[in-house]
Amino acid sequence: MTQIPTESRVTADSEFESPAASPAASPAPKNALDGYFRISARGSSIGNEIRGGLTTFMAMAYILLLNPIILSGADVTGVHLNPTQVTTATALAAAVTTILLGVVGNAPLAAAAGLSVSNTLAAVMAPHVTWAQAMGLCVIYGLMIVLMVVSGLRQMIMNGIPLALKHAITIGIGLFIALIGLVNAGFVTRIPDAAHSDAPVQLGSIGNLTGWPVLIFCVTLLSIFILQVRKVRGAILIGIAIGTLLSLALQAVLNLPASTWGLSVPKWPGNPIAAPNFGLFGHVDLLGAFGSHAMGALSAGFAVFSLVLAGFFDAMATIIGLGTEAGLADKQGRMPGLSKALFVDGAGGAIGGIAGASGQTVFIESATGVGDGARTGLSSVVTGAVFAFMLFFTPLAGMVPGQVAAAALVVIGSMMLSQARHIEWADREIAIPAFLTIALMPFTYSITAGVGAGVISYVAIKAGNGKWREPGVLMWGLSIVFVVFFALHPIKDWLGIH
């Protein structure tokens, strides 16, 4: 994708319009579809949007395989979980939320079951509550985020974060995406318990690159980079297609064990059609967890607080990062009119709870579609439509190996680092919070932790330098919330909550 200079990346449509934008600069819509999604106004085309939507789906299709593995193993009572039910719920919730993001929010964003939410449900809540009660907590946290959007608080927070920290968030997400890609590909692996080394990670699985899938990752990565340098349109989608075809050929010739590839084995499924099972739909007990003897009102309250905080700031940071990369932000890093997309993202928690898939959130893999030219909600409609299609063809989701999708994430990570040029690194008041934001996202594997570290350090440094009024009430309030977030475990210990 050819990068659009920041100074000229101001859209003229009313929803994402910069205060300085000139309506006269908007080209006339070519048809009703163009007019609704403002495709021409954002310098895109229907072809770009379709390609971007397909690219996003291919990068996040793994959720159809991973979420059922996480949730099906949860130790819950009240309902029997099986992979088919969870797969159907995952595809349904992703399709509905992503299409709504496109139609209502007109943003190139896709949503699906948040892994942080799913892991929390499986590991923390599930042993203490029924599945219907766990889904009730998802609905509650989603409704709370919706309330924040309706009240204007969420957009106030997004607009209140200093511009330098917004750029740092974009960079941090870029590094986080790249690390996720490298780990998913097996190019970087964790050293178990660091028993024989002080290093927490290493190259490959034994200190060297091993296995055919890693080679496929490298070939796909270099293919995309070369296509980008040659300014080929759809470089990421083409690269994913090349990697997938190579993987299919390799698997057909060598018949590698399924464990070699991980979740997705590149081969044609014997029967690509699978009937959906809506057995989990509507299993919701809204307030049951608060009256549960195993969990209790206080524990349920802390669980909702954790889900709201993670869902709120993970999505906020992702939207800021992708909105900046897509040119939907003005020169102050603000995205006016994004409240509709924020509303749908918040509603995703409730949608996921009702569907039985856990809370939905904007996926960081949306960056792959943005990197391939997506600029409007039409790309999200395409992504959501493919998720809906997968309700009946879920076996096809496993054809794209994770190593191929991982290459696209690394490419996007490299592109998002260009925002570093906008940070005044010589100003330590800004450079230190920016550094902490950037570093802690990949190093803690948490977007929320990176945002929290940046906010707290920004306020603390300003106050320590005698400028305690400068951050403003909003940033001071955020810093207090993040202090509670970082101290949540000792607070729970102090209150005797387990």
DAPELIN-V261317 format. One record per pair of residues at least 24 apart in sequence whose C-alpha atoms are under 6 Angstrom apart, sorted by the first residue. I is the first residue (numbers start at 1). GAP is how many residues later the second one is. Records with the same first field share a line. If there is no record, write none. Layout:
# DAPELIN-V261317
I->GAP, GAP
This chain:
# DAPELIN-V261317
1->370, 371
9->318
10->320
11->31
15->322
16->319, 320, 321
18->312
48->325, 326
49->325, 329, 330
50->329
52->317, 320, 321, 322, 327
53->316, 326, 327, 329, 330
54->329
55->182, 314
56->310, 312, 313
57->326
59->346
61->336
71->51
74->48
75->51, 52
76->50, 51, 54, 55
77->53
78->52
85->192, 194
88->188, 189, 303
89->266, 267, 268
90->267
91->296, 300
93->259
95->289, 292, 293
97->251
98->282, 286
99->281, 282, 285
101->240, 243
102->275, 276, 278, 279
105->235, 236
106->270, 271
107->269, 270
108->267, 268, 269, 271, 272
109->257, 271
110->252, 253, 256, 270
111->249, 250, 251, 252
112->248, 249
113->245, 246, 247
114->246, 247
118->240
128->166, 167
132->151, 152, 153
133->152, 155, 156
135->149, 218
136->148, 149, 150
138->211, 212, 215, 221
139->210, 211, 214
141->163, 167
142->204, 205, 207, 208
145->201
146->197, 200, 201
149->194
159->175
163->170
164->259
165->269
167->252
168->266, 270
170->151
171->245, 246
172->266, 269
174->239, 242
175->238
176->265, 266
177->232, 236
178->231, 232, 235
181->225, 228, 229
185->218, 221
217->186, 187, 190
221->186
234->138
240->164
243->161
244->156
264->134, 137
265->136
266->133, 134, 135
267->132
272->121, 123, 124
273->119, 120
274->118, 119
275->117
276->115, 116
280->76
281->74, 75
282->72
313->135
314->133, 134
315->47
433->24, 25
452->30
455->24
